[in-house]
Amino acid sequence: MTMDGQPRVTALLTEEPLSLDAAFRAVLQPGCGGTALFVGTTRSPNQGREVEELEYEAYQELAGPALEQVGRQAAARHGLGAVYLAHRVGVVPQGEPSVIVAASAPHRAEAFDGCRELIDELKRTAPIWKKERWVGGGRWVSVPEPDAVREVSGGS
């Protein structure tokens, strides 16, 4: 919690490698005995192809606020003390984290539930696009739902 009693929300888009230690430290709170983290990594093979790397692009002006909104909503819904959402942009090689979310709460059930909501809503709403690359080709996958992006941007 911040000095004003609000949950701490950390939202990050970066080209730099993601750190589990940084995620854990960001949500560590004296009043929170439960911490849950989710790490999404570049996997291979996928759908029968050897994936060499993923490339992520984000609509920066909307993605940052979208991550923050996801964090604040999950914190309010689950009584979380702190949340952390970090997503890579640019090229992410095989086996490296593309996304890390973390949640802390007084008890484990709320931390687990909050963490699951963080990753699910991030994937559903954040304007971040993924391209799988393999020998001889690639394709864009996991495009957020248009209505979800519109909700975040405040459009109609």
Backbone as CSV, one residue per row, in Angstrom:
resi,resn,N_x,N_y,N_z,CA_x,CA_y,CA_z,C_x,C_y,C_z
1,MET,0.845,-1.186,0.000,0.000,0.000,0.000,0.887,1.245,0.000
2,THR,0.368,2.272,-0.651,1.063,3.548,-0.642,0.729,4.282,0.655
3,MET,1.337,5.432,0.852,1.103,6.213,2.080,-0.370,6.582,2.257
4,ASP,-1.098,6.726,1.153,-2.503,7.100,1.247,-3.436,5.888,1.330
5,GLY,-2.867,4.687,1.524,-3.669,3.481,1.691,-4.095,2.814,0.396
6,GLN,-3.671,3.349,-0.730,-4.006,2.760,-2.029,-3.006,1.653,-2.374
7,PRO,-3.455,0.652,-3.133,-2.517,-0.397,-3.551,-1.430,0.186,-4.457
8,ARG,-0.240,-0.342,-4.338,0.865,0.071,-5.206,0.718,-0.644,-6.540
9,VAL,0.729,0.103,-7.634,0.611,-0.468,-8.981,1.862,-0.086,-9.766
10,THR,2.565,-1.096,-10.248,3.726,-0.886,-11.099,3.402,-1.468,-12.464
11,ALA,3.481,-0.635,-13.507,3.207,-1.066,-14.880,4.394,-0.656,-15.740
12,LEU,4.891,-1.618,-16.528,6.139,-1.399,-17.253,6.094,-2.039,-18.632
13,LEU,6.457,-1.269,-19.651,6.717,-1.774,-21.000,8.189,-1.497,-21.256
14,THR,8.942,-2.526,-21.669,10.375,-2.332,-21.820,10.969,-3.244,-22.879
15,GLU,12.052,-2.804,-23.479,12.819,-3.646,-24.389,13.858,-4.462,-23.627
16,GLU,14.054,-4.154,-22.364,15.051,-4.836,-21.530,14.508,-6.157,-20.993
17,PRO,15.398,-7.118,-20.706,14.956,-8.376,-20.084,14.203,-8.107,-18.776
18,LEU,13.208,-8.947,-18.504,12.395,-8.806,-17.299,13.041,-9.556,-16.136
19,SER,12.800,-9.071,-14.921,13.415,-9.626,-13.723,12.362,-10.134,-12.740
20,LEU,12.462,-11.416,-12.390,11.585,-11.967,-11.357,11.836,-11.292,-10.017
21,ASP,13.094,-11.014,-9.726,13.442,-10.366,-8.470,12.794,-8.980,-8.381
22,ALA,12.838,-8.218,-9.464,12.217,-6.888,-9.461,10.708,-6.999,-9.252
23,ALA,10.083,-7.988,-9.885,8.638,-8.190,-9.721,8.304,-8.510,-8.263
24,PHE,9.066,-9.415,-7.671,8.813,-9.797,-6.279,9.007,-8.609,-5.340
25,ARG,10.105,-7.872,-5.526,10.378,-6.714,-4.666,9.294,-5.644,-4.809
26,ALA,8.730,-5.492,-6.011,7.711,-4.464,-6.238,6.418,-4.733,-5.485
27,VAL,6.114,-5.997,-5.210,4.850,-6.319,-4.532,5.030,-6.728,-3.075
28,LEU,6.249,-6.789,-2.613,6.517,-7.158,-1.218,5.963,-6.086,-0.286
29,GLN,5.040,-6.479,0.578,4.363,-5.555,1.491,4.303,-6.186,2.881
30,PRO,4.531,-5.414,3.945,4.490,-5.975,5.297,3.150,-6.622,5.654
31,GLY,2.036,-6.068,5.180,0.719,-6.604,5.516,0.222,-7.686,4.576
32,CYS,1.066,-8.094,3.661,0.656,-9.081,2.656,1.476,-10.358,2.822
33,GLY,0.807,-11.410,3.275,1.487,-12.683,3.488,1.453,-13.608,2.292
34,GLY,0.694,-13.245,1.258,0.610,-14.070,0.053,1.086,-13.301,-1.160
35,THR,1.971,-13.918,-1.927,2.455,-13.320,-3.170,2.371,-14.371,-4.264
36,ALA,1.808,-13.993,-5.408,1.717,-14.894,-6.559,2.329,-14.193,-7.763
37,LEU,3.097,-14.980,-8.540,3.714,-14.461,-9.757,3.404,-15.377,-10.920
38,PHE,3.228,-14.780,-12.093,3.095,-15.544,-13.324,4.146,-15.035,-14.295
39,VAL,4.828,-15.972,-14.958,5.840,-15.638,-15.945,5.483,-16.331,-17.249
40,GLY,5.367,-15.555,-18.322,5.134,-16.102,-19.654,6.426,-16.024,-20.442
41,THR,6.870,-17.151,-20.995,8.124,-17.195,-21.737,7.888,-17.600,-23.186
42,THR,8.863,-17.284,-24.034,8.817,-17.702,-25.432,9.021,-19.203,-25.475
43,ARG,8.051,-19.930,-26.026,8.134,-21.389,-26.053,8.351,-21.887,-27.479
44,SER,8.973,-23.038,-27.543,9.172,-23.691,-28.826,9.280,-25.178,-28.574
45,PRO,8.641,-25.992,-29.360,7.857,-25.652,-30.546,6.464,-25.147,-30.176
46,ASN,5.801,-24.556,-31.171,4.418,-24.141,-31.033,3.695,-24.480,-32.333
47,GLN,2.624,-25.231,-32.216,1.815,-25.657,-33.366,2.684,-26.291,-34.458
48,GLY,3.631,-27.130,-34.013,4.450,-27.899,-34.936,5.621,-27.161,-35.552
49,ARG,5.838,-25.914,-35.178,6.961,-25.144,-35.717,7.963,-24.830,-34.615
50,GLU,9.244,-24.791,-34.993,10.297,-24.375,-34.068,10.346,-22.855,-34.038
51,VAL,9.840,-22.266,-32.980,9.817,-20.813,-32.831,11.202,-20.350,-32.400
52,GLU,11.778,-19.455,-33.174,13.101,-18.912,-32.844,13.003,-17.749,-31.866
53,GLU,11.989,-16.920,-32.064,11.822,-15.744,-31.215,10.425,-15.185,-31.410
54,LEU,10.055,-14.304,-30.497,8.818,-13.550,-30.611,9.187,-12.078,-30.751
55,GLU,8.361,-11.365,-31.462,8.529,-9.916,-31.552,7.232,-9.283,-31.089
56,TYR,7.348,-8.338,-30.160,6.176,-7.648,-29.627,6.201,-6.185,-30.036
57,GLU,5.037,-5.692,-30.419,4.833,-4.273,-30.658,3.691,-3.830,-29.768
58,ALA,3.764,-2.591,-29.305,2.712,-2.045,-28.448,2.343,-0.656,-28.912
59,TYR,1.089,-0.320,-28.754,0.630,1.044,-28.954,0.931,1.749,-27.628
60,GLN,2.124,2.348,-27.541,2.666,2.857,-26.278,1.708,3.788,-25.534
61,GLU,1.047,4.691,-26.266,0.186,5.682,-25.612,-1.015,5.042,-24.906
62,LEU,-1.428,3.869,-25.366,-2.555,3.183,-24.736,-2.123,2.014,-23.863
63,ALA,-1.021,1.363,-24.207,-0.624,0.149,-23.487,-0.266,0.428,-22.033
64,GLY,0.487,1.487,-21.780,0.840,1.824,-20.393,-0.389,2.075,-19.538
65,PRO,-1.285,2.968,-19.964,-2.516,3.183,-19.201,-3.377,1.926,-19.087
66,ALA,-3.385,1.085,-20.112,-4.164,-0.162,-20.052,-3.617,-1.075,-18.961
67,LEU,-2.295,-1.206,-18.890,-1.694,-2.048,-17.850,-2.031,-1.499,-16.468
68,GLU,-1.919,-0.188,-16.315,-2.241,0.428,-15.027,-3.705,0.206,-14.651
69,GLN,-4.604,0.349,-15.609,-6.034,0.138,-15.352,-6.305,-1.311,-14.943
70,VAL,-5.711,-2.256,-15.638,-5.858,-3.677,-15.283,-5.389,-3.894,-13.848
71,GLY,-4.249,-3.302,-13.506,-3.713,-3.451,-12.156,-4.621,-2.867,-11.090
72,ARG,-5.124,-1.670,-11.333,-5.998,-1.021,-10.340,-7.314,-1.775,-10.155
73,GLN,-7.876,-2.253,-11.256,-9.135,-2.993,-11.158,-8.946,-4.311,-10.406
74,ALA,-7.878,-5.040,-10.706,-7.627,-6.307,-10.006,-7.355,-6.054,-8.527
75,ALA,-6.601,-5.004,-8.221,-6.297,-4.678,-6.819,-7.575,-4.390,-6.051
76,ALA,-8.463,-3.606,-6.636,-9.725,-3.270,-5.969,-10.610,-4.500,-5.799
77,ARG,-10.679,-5.321,-6.838,-11.569,-6.490,-6.810,-11.104,-7.559,-5.816
78,HIS,-9.799,-7.693,-5.631,-9.273,-8.785,-4.811,-8.608,-8.328,-3.521
79,GLY,-8.663,-7.054,-3.211,-8.063,-6.552,-1.979,-6.544,-6.699,-1.958
80,LEU,-5.907,-6.421,-3.085,-4.459,-6.593,-3.201,-3.724,-5.392,-2.608
81,GLY,-2.568,-5.674,-2.041,-1.729,-4.609,-1.506,-0.855,-3.991,-2.570
82,ALA,-0.434,-4.808,-3.534,0.421,-4.311,-4.612,0.298,-5.233,-5.819
83,VAL,0.481,-4.643,-7.003,0.498,-5.422,-8.239,1.656,-4.953,-9.107
84,TYR,2.094,-5.851,-9.975,3.203,-5.579,-10.895,2.842,-6.201,-12.230
85,LEU,2.921,-5.400,-13.280,2.685,-5.889,-14.641,3.835,-5.385,-15.505
86,ALA,4.577,-6.283,-16.106,5.679,-5.900,-16.993,5.586,-6.720,-18.264
87,HIS,5.722,-6.043,-19.401,5.659,-6.733,-20.693,6.803,-6.249,-21.550
88,ARG,7.468,-7.194,-22.212,8.536,-6.854,-23.151,7.952,-6.337,-24.449
89,VAL,8.685,-5.466,-25.102,8.445,-5.081,-26.481,9.747,-5.333,-27.224
90,GLY,9.641,-5.484,-28.533,10.817,-5.841,-29.313,10.954,-7.350,-29.382
91,VAL,12.173,-7.814,-29.641,12.440,-9.237,-29.845,12.715,-9.926,-28.511
92,VAL,12.062,-11.071,-28.304,12.255,-11.884,-27.103,12.664,-13.287,-27.549
93,PRO,13.924,-13.676,-27.290,14.398,-14.998,-27.710,13.712,-16.134,-26.951
94,GLN,13.857,-17.329,-27.497,13.341,-18.550,-26.875,13.751,-18.620,-25.404
95,GLY,12.804,-19.003,-24.542,13.093,-19.237,-23.138,13.148,-18.004,-22.262
96,GLU,13.095,-16.809,-22.835,13.124,-15.592,-22.018,11.706,-15.130,-21.696
97,PRO,11.527,-14.488,-20.519,10.206,-13.974,-20.172,9.749,-12.845,-21.090
98,SER,8.502,-12.960,-21.543,7.848,-11.904,-22.317,6.974,-11.051,-21.413
99,VAL,6.449,-11.669,-20.370,5.525,-10.983,-19.470,5.689,-11.554,-18.061
100,ILE,5.621,-10.661,-17.082,5.586,-11.064,-15.672,4.500,-10.242,-14.996
101,VAL,3.618,-10.915,-14.276,2.658,-10.233,-13.416,2.797,-10.804,-12.017
102,ALA,2.548,-9.953,-11.030,2.646,-10.384,-9.638,1.595,-9.643,-8.825
103,ALA,1.126,-10.300,-7.783,0.134,-9.710,-6.887,0.437,-10.133,-5.460
104,SER,0.273,-9.201,-4.537,0.390,-9.548,-3.121,-0.902,-9.162,-2.407
105,ALA,-1.238,-9.967,-1.425,-2.469,-9.769,-0.658,-2.255,-10.327,0.746
106,PRO,-3.142,-9.995,1.674,-2.995,-10.550,3.015,-2.980,-12.084,3.027
107,HIS,-3.709,-12.718,2.089,-3.802,-14.180,2.065,-3.579,-14.709,0.651
108,ARG,-3.200,-15.987,0.547,-2.827,-16.568,-0.748,-3.970,-16.626,-1.753
109,ALA,-5.185,-16.897,-1.310,-6.297,-17.029,-2.262,-6.486,-15.743,-3.060
110,GLU,-6.462,-14.602,-2.380,-6.618,-13.320,-3.064,-5.431,-13.044,-3.989
111,ALA,-4.227,-13.403,-3.546,-3.034,-13.200,-4.389,-3.134,-14.043,-5.659
112,PHE,-3.505,-15.320,-5.526,-3.660,-16.181,-6.704,-4.742,-15.649,-7.649
113,ASP,-5.909,-15.310,-7.088,-7.011,-14.811,-7.916,-6.629,-13.509,-8.610
114,GLY,-5.984,-12.612,-7.877,-5.563,-11.346,-8.462,-4.532,-11.537,-9.558
115,CYS,-3.587,-12.428,-9.347,-2.558,-12.693,-10.345,-3.174,-13.248,-11.631
116,ARG,-4.106,-14.162,-11.475,-4.772,-14.721,-12.662,-5.532,-13.639,-13.426
117,GLU,-6.232,-12.769,-12.704,-6.944,-11.689,-13.376,-5.967,-10.757,-14.082
118,LEU,-4.842,-10.465,-13.462,-3.853,-9.581,-14.093,-3.430,-10.105,-15.459
119,ILE,-3.032,-11.368,-15.541,-2.547,-11.891,-16.820,-3.695,-12.033,-17.818
120,ASP,-4.836,-12.516,-17.365,-5.960,-12.700,-18.283,-6.428,-11.371,-18.874
121,GLU,-6.552,-10.351,-18.046,-7.027,-9.052,-18.533,-5.953,-8.325,-19.343
122,LEU,-4.704,-8.467,-18.956,-3.623,-7.893,-19.757,-3.684,-8.450,-21.169
123,LYS,-3.770,-9.769,-21.290,-3.817,-10.411,-22.605,-5.074,-10.021,-23.374
124,ARG,-6.184,-9.835,-22.677,-7.442,-9.518,-23.337,-7.510,-8.065,-23.796
125,THR,-6.908,-7.137,-23.038,-7.166,-5.724,-23.304,-5.984,-4.889,-23.767
126,ALA,-4.780,-5.223,-23.399,-3.644,-4.344,-23.711,-3.323,-4.379,-25.210
127,PRO,-3.129,-3.216,-25.819,-2.793,-3.162,-27.250,-1.319,-3.528,-27.479
128,ILE,-1.057,-4.820,-27.317,0.279,-5.385,-27.505,0.119,-6.545,-28.473
129,TRP,0.929,-6.550,-29.530,0.812,-7.558,-30.573,2.061,-8.408,-30.633
130,LYS,1.874,-9.693,-30.942,2.960,-10.672,-30.934,3.123,-11.296,-32.309
131,LYS,4.371,-11.378,-32.750,4.693,-12.072,-33.990,5.628,-13.233,-33.660
132,GLU,5.205,-14.446,-34.044,6.077,-15.618,-33.916,6.974,-15.681,-35.137
133,ARG,8.243,-15.929,-34.892,9.178,-16.084,-36.010,9.815,-17.458,-35.948
134,TRP,9.850,-18.113,-37.107,10.495,-19.417,-37.242,11.315,-19.407,-38.525
135,VAL,12.131,-20.423,-38.709,12.941,-20.496,-39.923,12.022,-20.421,-41.132
136,GLY,12.269,-19.449,-41.982,11.494,-19.315,-43.210,10.183,-18.573,-43.086
137,GLY,9.885,-17.971,-41.943,8.620,-17.252,-41.876,8.254,-16.746,-40.498
138,GLY,7.020,-16.293,-40.408,6.490,-15.775,-39.164,5.048,-15.356,-39.365
139,ARG,4.337,-15.089,-38.250,2.953,-14.632,-38.334,2.573,-13.910,-37.054
140,TRP,1.673,-12.936,-37.213,1.145,-12.215,-36.064,0.067,-13.057,-35.389
141,VAL,0.106,-13.105,-34.063,-0.863,-13.856,-33.265,-1.258,-13.021,-32.045
142,SER,-2.305,-13.467,-31.346,-2.724,-12.869,-30.072,-3.017,-11.382,-30.155
143,VAL,-3.814,-10.976,-31.117,-4.220,-9.582,-31.223,-5.374,-9.358,-30.243
144,PRO,-5.287,-8.302,-29.368,-6.376,-8.062,-28.407,-7.702,-7.815,-29.112
145,GLU,-8.780,-8.083,-28.381,-10.126,-7.874,-28.912,-10.347,-6.374,-29.140
146,PRO,-10.891,-5.970,-30.307,-11.092,-4.543,-30.593,-11.931,-3.838,-29.533
147,ASP,-12.982,-4.464,-29.024,-13.819,-3.821,-28.016,-13.053,-3.575,-26.730
148,ALA,-12.142,-4.480,-26.368,-11.359,-4.323,-25.149,-10.417,-3.133,-25.276
149,VAL,-9.780,-2.977,-26.431,-8.889,-1.842,-26.651,-9.682,-0.543,-26.625
150,ARG,-10.868,-0.543,-27.201,-11.729,0.638,-27.215,-12.109,1.023,-25.772
151,GLU,-12.378,0.029,-24.913,-12.731,0.302,-23.519,-11.603,1.038,-22.819
152,VAL,-10.375,0.586,-23.036,-9.215,1.185,-22.392,-8.992,2.613,-22.882
153,SER,-9.163,2.847,-24.183,-8.902,4.159,-24.764,-10.035,5.144,-24.509
154,GLY,-11.187,4.642,-24.076,-12.332,5.497,-23.828,-13.119,5.829,-25.074
155,GLY,-12.825,5.122,-26.167,-13.526,5.353,-27.431,-14.915,4.751,-27.424
156,SER,-15.670,5.046,-28.483,-17.018,4.490,-28.557,-17.210,3.687,-29.809
